[in-house]
């Protein structure tokens, strides 16, 4: 049995990937602890819940 681990990117690698066009201009991506995540746009239900929680 073999285990695999995900590649952890450095900030420099992340910026280089952006320079090379790995992400589209309108992609919402974020580097968190070496992993690249696509960030989902906030829609109306999300905004309503957020406002209620803040109150």
N, C-alpha and C positions, 0 to 999 in steps of 0.2 A: 504494500500500500504506500502510495506517495502523496505527500501534501504539497500544495502549491501556495505561495503567498503572493499577494497583489503587489504590483510595482508601486513604490512610493516615490513620487516626483519631488524634486527640489524646486525652490522658487525660480531658480535660473532655468531649469528644464521647462517649467510651466510657461515662463515668458518666451522662451525660444520656440515652444510649440505654437504659441500665439503668433509670433513673427512669421513662422513657416506656413501659417494658414490652416492649422488643424481645427481651429474653431471659426465658425462664421461670424461676421461682424455683429449680428444680432443675437448670437448665442449668449445665454446667461450662465456662465460657468464660474466655479469658485474652487480654489485649492484649499482643502482642509486636512491638516495632518498628513500631507503627502498624497491625498486622494483627490481626484477631480470629480466634482459633482455638478450636475446640471440643475440650476435653480429654477423652480417652477414660478411662473408669474403669479402675482397675487390677484385673485379675482374678487368679485363682489362678496360672496359668502365669507371668504377669508378676511376681508376688510371689516365686515360687520362683526365677526367674532372678535377680531383684534380690538375694535373700538369698545365692545362690551366688556372685554377683559380689562382694558385700561380703566374703565369707570369703576 
